[in-house]
Amino acid sequence: MRYAHCAPQRLHCATLAAGLATLLLVGACSKDKNVDEPARLTPLTSPTFKVQRLWSSGTVDNRAAAKLRLGLGISLVDKRVYVAGHGGDVVALDLANGRVLWRAKTRAPLAGGTAASTALVLVGASDGQLFAFNATDGQALWKVRLNGEVLAAPAISDKLIAVRTVDGKLHALSPADGHELWQQEQQVPRLSLRGTARPVIIGDVVLCGFDNGKVLAVNANDGSVQWEATVTPPHGRTELERLSDIDSPVTVAGHDVYAVGFQGRITMLALDNGQIWWSHEASSYRASDIDEDTLYVAEANGDVVALKAKSGAVVWRQKSLGWRAISALGVMDTTLVTGDFQGYVHWIDRATGALVARERAGKTRISNQPLVAGNTVVVVNDRGDVQAFRVTPIPGAVPKVVLEPPPPPPPKAKKSKPAAPKSQDQ
């Protein structure tokens, strides 16, 4: 079986004409014979971590929406895991054992969430509704309609809730009752990836990427734009080539902001004024993450890259997961963790980029970022199944550094038929 990877096949079109164009473009791409196949996994000869499955929970049903690539990730607050299903259920689980603590029913086509604080759990729907629940007992607090699909988790602070919708709008809502405080809007291209970036709230600033390749910094108090920066300028002749969405949340470390776009760049910006410090070509629609001095990015082609945070210089590049549609990266003490399209969970050494552990969580794709709590990792697949793993080092084990995928096996030689003997008359 061959896979086309010229672009993620989850596109959102502003018009019906653009929708038809998308089908033609994707169809043409899928018929291309020179496509990239997912890297074949080989057994880890020297794993350095032991992975133990703690519990598994199928408390929400996402089977009908598994192909929609919804942004129904999980959130983790106060040792509680919050998960939502496209069918309308929102569930709180105990991190220690997976026990259901409460369940709420919305009867709405949930598509973006969950987001959680110590007080609230939020989840959005593809019909534009946003629901708020009490984090302690799951009691419904309020709901509002935003008139735009919610495909990413909101951001929560004491002052406001920030929500992106697919119509290019950034909404600020009151945590008390959901009434709108202010709104900002950016133009949406005719063709864009199906997805939106989750906003990020830092102090009195709301940061968010948009489908036109820009990042906005908005004053949380009055909704005024403090600055905007173009991270991934569109380029190319066709609308497919000009896709430049920023579908992942920005990463903030101190006074620095890191943003990455699809078919564009990864860029370091100044938090106070949006000045660009460095920028390199990259393509990703997954969230990046950072530790003390290194930025980690899961690129659209499946490469995992470590960059010097202050300069953008490449520290290492792991190519062994190429075209496996990996999720955003979770950062543990010494490793990174990601899921892939076949349900595998991979652990990567932060210092060297070596693959150090692997476990299969099932046969369903893991699109959303794994969550990390100490030595525990929680993942949710596209069917809505949640699993928790405990990761412990193997004493004395040394990782084997392999940054390139193994070469494909040589084709088998075809046996040639022996030539027929010539007759004496010839």
N, C-alpha and C positions, 0 to 999 in steps of 0.2 A: 504494500500500500504506500502511495506517495502523497506528500503533503505540500501544498503551496504556501509559502511564507513571505510573499512579497509585501503583504500588509496584514495586520490582524483582521480577521473576517468578522468584525463587529462594527458596522458603519451606521452613522445616523445622517439622514438626509433632510434638508429643510423643505424640499419640494418633492412631488411625485416624480418629476422629470429627473431630478438628481438621484432618486431612488432607483429608477430604471437604469440610469447610467452606472450606478454602483453595481447592479447585478451583472451588467455587461462586462464591466471592468474586472470584477472578481472572477466571473466566469472565464474571461480570457486568461486571467492569471492562473487559474486552476488547471487550464489545459496546457500550460507551458511545460515542456518536457524537462527543461533545465531548472528543476525546483530543488530546494534544499530539504533533505530528509532529516528527521529528528536523530540526534546522536544515539547510537546504540549503547546501552549501559553494559559495562563489564563488571564482574565481581570485584569488590574491594579486597585487595590482597593484604592490606595492613590497616584495618580500621583502628582508630584510636579512641573511639567512644562506644560505649554500650548503650543501646536504645531499648527501653522497656515500655511497653504499652500499659498505661495506667487504667484507662477506661475509654469506652466508646458510647456515643449517644446518638440515636436517630430520632430526636424529639421533634424536628421540623421536617416537612416534606418539600423538597425542592425539585423533585424529579421532572415535573412538567416544565420547569424553567431552566433546566441544566444547560441548555444550549443558548440561553439568552445572555450569558456572561454578565449576570447582575452583580452589583456591588454589595452583596449581602455578606459582608465580613463579620467577624466576631469582635467583641470588645471585652476588656478585662479590667475590673475595678474591685478592690477590696475582696480578692479571692472569689469573685463571682464572674462567670462567663455568660455573656449575653449573646444570643443568636436569634435570627429571624428567618422565616421561610416565606417564599413567594405566595404560598397559600393564605398567609395572613397571621400566622402565629408568631408570638414573641416569647422567648423562654429564657429563664435565668437558671444556670446550672452551678452547682458547687464545684469549684476548681479541684478540690481534693479527691472527689469520687464520682463526679458527673451526675449527682442526684439532682432531680428537678426541684427547684425552690419555688418557682411560680410560673404560670403560663397565662398569657393574655392573648385574646383573639381580636383581630381587627376586621376580618373579612375583606381586606383590601389586597391588591396585587403588590405586595411589598417588593422593593427593588433597591433601596439604598439605606445602608445602616450596617450594624447598629453603632450608635454612639452612646457613651455612658459617662456619667459622673457619679459622685456619691449620692446625689439626689435624683437624677433623671436618667431615663433610658429613652432614646429617640430612634425612630425608624421612619423612612419615607417610602412612598409608593409611586408606581408608574402612572397613576392617575393624578398626581400632584399633591396628595395628602401627606401631611407630616403628623405623626402621633407621638405623644409624650406620656410616659408611664413613671410611676413612683418606683425608684430603684429597689426599694426594700420589699414591697409586697406586690408589685405589678399593677397597682390600681391605675386606671386610666385617668389622666389629669386634664388633658385637652387635645384637640386636633384642629389643624388649619388646612386650608387648601391654597396651594401656591401657583396653580395653573401652569405647571411645568413639571416634567418627570424628575423625580429625585433618584439619581443613580449612584450617589456616593454618600457616605456617612456625613452628617453635619459635624460642626465643631461647637463645643460648649464652654462657656466661661460663666462667671457669676453675673456679668452684665448682660450678655447676649448669647444667642444661638446663631451661628452663621451656616447658611445652607446654599449650595449651588444647585441650580436647575438647568436642564438641557437647553433652555431657550436663551442662555447666555446671561442669566441674572444671578446676582449674589444678594441674598436676602439676609437681613438681620432681624431676629425676632426676640421678643421678650421671653425669658425663661419662665415667668410667672403664668402667662396665659397664651403665649404664642402670637400676640399681636405684632404687626410689623413696625419696626423702628426706622429702618431706612432700606434703600435698595440701590444697587449699582448694576450697570449692564454693559456688556461688550457685544460687538457684532459677531454673529455665528456664521462661519463659512457655509457655502451651499453643501459641502461634503465634509464630514468630520467623523472621527471615531465615535462609536457608541459608548459614551462614558463621560464623566466629569471629574474634575479634581476636587478632593476634599479640602475645604478651607482650613487654615491654620490661624489660631489666635495667639498672639504674643503681646502681652500687656494691653496697650490701647490700640493695637494695630491688628487688622484682619488681612491676611495674605491669601491670595488665591490665583491659580493659573486658569487660563481660558483657551477655548478652541482656536483662537486666532494667533496663538503662540506668545501671548503676553501674560505677564504677572502684574497684578494690581496690589498695592498696599493702601488700605482704606482705614481712615480714622474710625475707631470703634464707637466713639461718642456721637458723631454727627453724620457719618457716612461719606465725608469728603475724601477725595482721592489724594493721598499724600505723594504717591509717585506711581508710574507705570513703566515697565521695561519690556522690550521685545527680546525674548529668549530664543525663539525659533522662528525666524522670518520665513514665510512661505517661499518656495522656489520650485521651478519646474514648469512644464507646459500644460500638463493635464491636472485636473482637480485631484486625482489620486496622488500624483507626485507632489502636489502642494499641501497635502495634509501636514499640519504642524501643531497638532493639539498638545496642550499640556494637561494630561489626564491624571497626573499623580500629584499628591500634596507636596508643597515645597518642604525642604528640610532646613531647620533653623538651628544654628549653633552660636551662641553668644550674639555678636553683632553681624553675623554672616548668614546669608540666605542662599540655598542651593536649589536650583530648578533644572529640570530636564524635560525635553519635549520629544515628540515622535518625529522621526526624520529631520532632526534639527541639531540642537546643541545641549550640552550640560554647562551651566553657567553659575558662577559665584557672584552674588550681588551684595551690596551694602544695605543693611536693614534700615538705616536712617534715611537714605536718599535714592536707593536703587541703582547706584553706580556699579557698573560691571567691572569686576577685578580680573577675572579670567573666564575664558569660554573655549570649549573644545567640541568638535563634532561628536555627536552621540545620538542614539535613538532609543527611547524607552517610553513606555506608558505605565511603568510600575514605580512605586515609591522608592526613593533612595533612603539610606540611613547612614549614620555617622557615629564614630567613637571619638576618642580624644583628638586624633589628628588625621584620620583616614575616612574618606567617603566611599560608600559601597553602593554600586548600581547594578541592577539586573536589566541588561539591555534587551531590546526587542528580539534580537536574534538568539537569545539564550545565553550569551556570554555574561559572566559575572566579573565585574571590574572593581579593583580597589585603586583609589586615586588619593594623592596627597591633597588634603583639604585646602591648604593655603596656596598651592600652585597648580593643581590639576594634573600633576605628573602621574603617570601610571605606575603603580607599585607592582601589581600582578594582574593577569587576566586568565580566568578559568574558562576554557572553551569546551570542556567535556559535556556540557549540558546544552549544546547548541540546538536551537529550534525545538526544544522540548517545552515551549510555552510556560516557562517558569513563573512563579508568583514573585511578588515583592519579597525582599529579604527581611528576616528577623535577626536581630543581633543578640547573641549570648555573650558570656564572659570571654570565651576564646574562639567561638565559631559563629558562622552565619547559617541560617536555616531557610530553605525554600522548598516549595512543592512544585510538581510538574503535571503535564497533561495525562499521565498514566497513573496518577495517585501516589507516586513515590515522594518521599520527603528526604531531602539531601542536607547534610551538614558539611560546611566548608571551613577549613582552618583560616582564621582571620589574618594570620601573619604571613602564610605562604600561598594561600589559594588552593591547597590540596583538599581533595574530597576525603573526609575522615569518617563518615558514617552514612548509612542509608537505611530507610525502613519504608515498607509499603503500607499506606493507610487505606488501601482499597484500589479499585480499578477506575475510579471517577476522578476527573481533573480537579486539581486544587488551584483555583484562580486567585484567592484572596490571601493576604499576608499572614503567615503564621505568627502567633502571639507568644511572647516569652515571659515567663515568671520564674526567675531564678534558674533552676535546672529543669524546669517543666516547659514543654512546648505544646501549644494547643493549635490544631488545624481544623478547618472546615472545608469539605469538598463542595462541588457544585450541586450535589444532591441534598445538601443540608446536613450531612452526617458530621458530627464533631468527635474528634479523638484527641486524647492527651497522652504525651510521652514523657518519660523521665530519662534524662541524658546524663551519664556519668563517665568520667575518663577511665580508660583501661590502663592500669599501672604499667609503666615501662614501654608502652606502644609508641612507635615513631611513625608519623604520617609519611606516605610515599607521595611525592609531589609529581602529579601528572596534570599538566595544564592544557594538553591537546587531546582531542578524542582519538580513540584507536583507529587505525586505518581500516577501511572495509576489507573483507576477505577477497582475495583475487577470484575472478570468475573461473568457474570450472571449464577446463578445456573440453571442447567438443570432439568426440570420437569421429574420425573421418572413415567413411566406408571404403574398403579396399577396391581398387579399380578392377573392373571386369577384365579377364584375360582376353587378349586379342586372338581372333581366329587365324588360322593359317592362310585363309584367303586374303587377308588384309595386308 
